[in-house]
Amino acid sequence: MREIADGLARARDAQPAESIGPWCANLVTHSSNTRLPEDLQLVARYKPPLVVTALGSPKPAMETVHGYGGLVIADVTNLTLARKAVAAGVDGLACICSGAGGHTGSLSPFAFVSAVREFFDGLVVVGGAISDGWGVAGAVAAGADMVYMGTRFIATQESMADPAYKQMLVDSTSEHIVVSAGLTGTPASWLKPSLRARGIDPDNLPAAPPRSYDSSDVDKPSRWRDIWAAGRGVGAIKAVAPVATVVQQLRAEYDAAGRRFQERTHAR
């Protein structure tokens, strides 16, 4: 966090401030995370403009983040959690939909966003198998303000992910994904080749264990560092490329989607 904050400060001195985007911290707020108080201290110290809360109520983060003027976005996988997050005073909802990498939801993004917009007019982010600019355009047209794109950016040259992980993404399609709660206690999307590499049979995964998301537990093989996840949009990844190249492609696809929409609507 210090490296990010200091690097952005140097960048602001060297180029126009409007070209520097905000950064975001992900905060596990589940009760099993014994490191949460220390995590919140770091958040208060480095003041990320955006904080995403995951796997638990956003309430523990609200006072700290709002205290320095930051925004809290809550990851939610269903409408019950979305309503609770809104009641807690969040600034945004990240609707984790079917097909998302890592911990995943089960709702269609169209159904999820439509239902959320009935009771929330704040920032809505959609995540779940969005891997190209066409998907971004579809999410915005459906009522979202932004999208999550995780898997798409793992296979970039700047990503610090294991090179073997990046190559596995290039080599995989949606058929290489299995959804199971057997590793973390919460349904998540895993790469079958990664499971096999760790001696885990993706066709016979264990029953869901008790939910435990303690950030302090770094000694055992990590379910994210050593066992790899991906969203169902993984098939769109054809090569490990620079971030700039990926963004240029996404923009071109997004613009093409906009033109197609205009052509269709004007034709009527």
C-alpha positions as CSV (number, residue, x, y, z in Angstrom):
1,M,0.0,0.0,0.0
2,R,2.9,2.3,0.7
3,E,4.4,1.5,-2.7
4,I,1.1,2.3,-4.4
5,A,0.5,5.5,-2.5
6,D,4.1,6.8,-3.0
7,G,4.1,5.8,-6.7
8,L,0.9,7.6,-7.4
9,A,2.2,10.7,-5.6
10,R,5.3,10.8,-7.8
11,A,3.1,10.3,-10.9
12,R,0.9,13.2,-10.0
13,D,4.0,15.4,-9.8
14,A,5.1,14.3,-13.3
15,Q,1.8,14.4,-15.3
16,P,-1.7,15.9,-15.2
17,A,-3.6,14.9,-12.2
18,E,-6.7,13.9,-14.3
19,S,-4.7,11.1,-15.9
20,I,-4.2,9.4,-12.6
21,G,-7.0,7.0,-11.6
22,P,-8.0,6.1,-8.1
23,W,-6.8,2.9,-6.4
24,C,-8.7,0.4,-4.4
25,A,-8.1,-1.8,-1.4
26,N,-9.9,-5.1,-0.9
27,L,-10.9,-5.8,2.7
28,V,-12.1,-9.2,4.0
29,T,-14.6,-8.3,6.7
30,H,-15.7,-11.8,7.6
31,S,-15.6,-12.5,11.3
32,S,-12.9,-15.2,10.8
33,N,-10.4,-12.6,9.7
34,T,-8.5,-12.0,12.9
35,R,-6.3,-9.4,11.1
36,L,-9.1,-7.1,10.3
37,P,-8.2,-4.5,13.0
38,E,-4.7,-4.2,11.6
39,D,-6.0,-4.1,8.0
40,L,-8.3,-1.2,9.0
41,Q,-5.3,0.6,10.5
42,L,-3.5,0.3,7.2
43,V,-6.5,1.6,5.4
44,A,-6.7,4.6,7.7
45,R,-3.0,5.3,7.2
46,Y,-2.8,5.1,3.4
47,K,-6.3,6.2,2.6
48,P,-7.3,4.3,-0.6
49,P,-10.0,6.3,-2.3
50,L,-12.0,3.1,-2.8
51,V,-12.4,0.2,-0.4
52,V,-14.2,-3.0,-1.4
53,T,-15.5,-5.1,1.4
54,A,-15.9,-8.8,0.8
55,L,-17.2,-12.0,2.4
56,G,-18.8,-10.1,5.3
57,S,-20.7,-7.0,6.3
58,P,-19.3,-3.6,5.2
59,K,-20.1,-2.1,8.6
60,P,-16.6,-2.6,10.1
61,A,-15.1,-0.4,7.4
62,M,-17.7,2.4,7.2
63,E,-16.4,4.7,9.9
64,T,-12.8,4.4,9.0
65,V,-13.2,4.9,5.2
66,H,-15.8,7.6,5.4
67,G,-13.7,9.3,8.0
68,Y,-11.1,10.3,5.4
69,G,-13.5,10.8,2.6
70,G,-13.2,7.4,0.9
71,L,-15.9,5.4,-0.7
72,V,-17.1,1.9,0.4
73,I,-18.2,-0.6,-2.2
74,A,-19.7,-3.9,-0.9
75,D,-19.3,-7.2,-2.8
76,V,-22.7,-8.9,-2.8
77,T,-23.9,-12.1,-4.3
78,N,-27.6,-11.9,-3.7
79,L,-30.4,-9.4,-3.0
80,T,-30.5,-10.0,0.7
81,L,-26.8,-9.0,1.0
82,A,-27.4,-6.1,-1.3
83,R,-30.2,-4.7,0.9
84,K,-28.1,-5.2,4.1
85,A,-25.2,-3.3,2.5
86,V,-27.4,-0.5,1.4
87,A,-28.9,-0.2,4.9
88,A,-25.3,0.0,6.3
89,G,-24.7,3.1,4.2
90,V,-22.4,1.9,1.4
91,D,-21.6,4.1,-1.5
92,G,-21.7,1.3,-4.0
93,L,-22.6,-2.3,-4.7
94,A,-20.4,-4.8,-6.6
95,C,-22.9,-7.3,-7.9
96,I,-21.0,-10.6,-8.2
97,C,-22.9,-12.6,-10.8
98,S,-22.8,-16.0,-12.3
99,G,-19.5,-16.8,-14.1
100,A,-17.3,-14.6,-11.9
101,G,-13.8,-15.7,-11.0
102,G,-12.9,-16.4,-7.4
103,H,-16.0,-16.4,-5.1
104,T,-18.9,-16.2,-7.5
105,G,-22.6,-15.5,-7.5
106,S,-25.4,-17.4,-9.2
107,L,-27.7,-14.6,-10.5
108,S,-27.8,-13.3,-14.1
109,P,-26.3,-9.8,-14.3
110,F,-29.4,-8.6,-16.0
111,A,-31.7,-9.8,-13.3
112,F,-29.4,-8.7,-10.5
113,V,-28.9,-5.1,-11.7
114,S,-32.6,-4.7,-12.5
115,A,-33.6,-5.8,-9.0
116,V,-30.9,-3.7,-7.3
117,R,-31.9,-0.6,-9.2
118,E,-35.4,-0.8,-7.6
119,F,-34.0,0.2,-4.2
120,F,-30.5,1.7,-4.8
121,D,-29.5,4.6,-7.0
122,G,-25.8,4.6,-6.0
123,L,-22.8,3.2,-7.8
124,V,-23.4,-0.3,-9.2
125,V,-20.6,-2.4,-10.4
126,V,-21.1,-5.8,-12.2
127,G,-18.7,-8.7,-12.1
128,G,-19.0,-12.0,-13.8
129,A,-17.4,-13.3,-17.0
130,I,-17.0,-9.9,-18.5
131,S,-13.9,-10.3,-20.7
132,D,-14.3,-7.9,-23.7
133,G,-15.7,-4.4,-24.5
134,W,-18.9,-5.9,-25.8
135,G,-19.6,-7.2,-22.3
136,V,-18.8,-3.9,-20.7
137,A,-21.2,-2.2,-23.0
138,G,-23.9,-4.7,-22.2
139,A,-23.5,-4.2,-18.5
140,V,-23.7,-0.4,-18.8
141,A,-26.8,-0.7,-21.0
142,A,-28.4,-2.9,-18.4
143,G,-28.0,-0.3,-15.7
144,A,-24.5,-0.7,-14.3
145,D,-22.0,2.1,-13.9
146,M,-18.9,0.1,-14.0
147,V,-17.7,-3.5,-14.3
148,Y,-15.2,-5.8,-12.6
149,M,-12.7,-7.4,-14.9
150,G,-10.3,-9.6,-12.9
151,T,-9.4,-12.6,-14.9
152,R,-8.8,-10.6,-18.1
153,F,-6.0,-8.6,-16.4
154,I,-4.2,-11.4,-14.7
155,A,-2.7,-12.5,-18.1
156,T,-0.9,-9.2,-18.6
157,Q,2.8,-8.5,-18.7
158,E,2.5,-6.1,-15.7
159,S,0.6,-8.6,-13.5
160,M,2.6,-10.1,-10.7
161,A,0.8,-13.5,-11.1
162,D,2.9,-16.6,-11.6
163,P,3.8,-17.0,-15.3
164,A,2.4,-20.5,-15.3
165,Y,-0.9,-19.0,-14.1
166,K,-1.0,-16.6,-16.9
167,Q,-0.3,-19.3,-19.5
168,M,-3.0,-21.5,-18.0
169,L,-5.4,-18.7,-18.6
170,V,-4.3,-18.4,-22.2
171,D,-4.8,-22.2,-22.6
172,S,-8.2,-22.4,-20.9
173,T,-11.8,-22.0,-21.9
174,S,-15.0,-21.9,-19.8
175,E,-15.0,-25.7,-20.0
176,H,-11.9,-25.7,-17.8
177,I,-13.8,-24.0,-14.9
178,V,-15.4,-25.8,-12.0
179,V,-17.5,-24.1,-9.3
180,S,-17.3,-25.5,-5.8
181,A,-17.5,-24.5,-2.2
182,G,-15.2,-27.4,-1.3
183,L,-12.1,-25.3,-0.9
184,T,-13.2,-22.2,1.0
185,G,-16.8,-22.9,2.2
186,T,-18.2,-20.4,-0.4
187,P,-18.8,-21.2,-4.0
188,A,-15.8,-20.2,-6.2
189,S,-14.7,-20.7,-9.7
190,W,-11.5,-22.8,-10.0
191,L,-9.3,-23.8,-12.9
192,K,-9.4,-27.6,-13.2
193,P,-5.7,-27.9,-14.4
194,S,-4.7,-25.9,-11.3
195,L,-6.6,-28.3,-9.0
196,R,-5.1,-31.3,-10.7
197,A,-1.6,-29.9,-10.3
198,R,-2.2,-29.8,-6.5
199,G,-3.4,-33.3,-6.4
200,I,-7.1,-32.3,-6.2
201,D,-9.6,-34.1,-8.4
202,P,-12.0,-31.5,-9.8
203,D,-14.6,-34.1,-10.4
204,N,-14.6,-35.2,-6.7
205,L,-14.2,-32.1,-4.7
206,P,-14.8,-32.2,-0.9
207,A,-17.9,-30.9,0.9
208,A,-17.8,-27.3,1.9
209,P,-15.6,-26.8,5.0
210,P,-16.4,-24.2,7.6
211,R,-15.9,-20.7,6.2
212,S,-12.5,-19.2,7.2
213,Y,-10.9,-16.2,5.6
214,D,-8.2,-15.2,8.0
215,S,-5.7,-13.0,6.3
216,S,-3.1,-13.9,8.9
217,D,-3.0,-17.5,7.8
218,V,-0.2,-17.3,5.2
219,D,1.8,-20.5,6.0
220,K,-0.5,-23.1,4.3
221,P,-0.8,-23.4,0.5
222,S,-2.9,-20.4,-0.5
223,R,-6.2,-21.0,-2.2
224,W,-5.5,-18.1,-4.5
225,R,-1.7,-18.1,-4.7
226,D,-1.2,-21.8,-5.3
227,I,-4.6,-22.9,-6.4
228,W,-5.8,-20.7,-9.2
229,A,-9.2,-19.2,-10.0
230,A,-10.7,-17.8,-13.2
231,G,-14.0,-16.5,-14.5
232,R,-16.0,-18.1,-17.3
233,G,-14.9,-15.4,-19.7
234,V,-11.4,-16.9,-19.7
235,G,-11.7,-18.0,-23.3
236,A,-11.3,-14.5,-24.5
237,I,-7.7,-14.4,-23.4
238,K,-5.5,-15.4,-26.3
239,A,-2.1,-14.2,-25.2
240,V,-0.2,-12.5,-22.4
241,A,-0.2,-8.8,-23.4
242,P,0.6,-5.4,-22.0
243,V,-2.2,-3.7,-20.1
244,A,-2.2,-0.9,-22.6
245,T,-2.9,-3.4,-25.4
246,V,-5.8,-5.0,-23.5
247,V,-7.3,-1.6,-22.7
248,Q,-7.1,-0.5,-26.3
249,Q,-8.8,-3.7,-27.4
250,L,-11.5,-3.2,-24.8
251,R,-12.1,0.4,-25.9
252,A,-12.4,-0.6,-29.6
253,E,-14.9,-3.3,-28.7
254,Y,-16.9,-1.0,-26.5
255,D,-17.0,1.7,-29.2
256,A,-18.1,-1.0,-31.8
257,A,-20.9,-2.1,-29.4
258,G,-22.1,1.5,-29.2
259,R,-22.1,1.9,-32.9
260,R,-24.0,-1.3,-33.3
261,F,-26.6,-0.2,-30.8
262,Q,-27.1,3.1,-32.5
263,E,-27.5,1.4,-35.9
264,R,-30.1,-1.0,-34.5
265,T,-32.1,1.7,-32.8
266,H,-31.9,4.2,-35.6
267,A,-33.0,1.6,-38.1
268,R,-36.3,1.4,-36.2
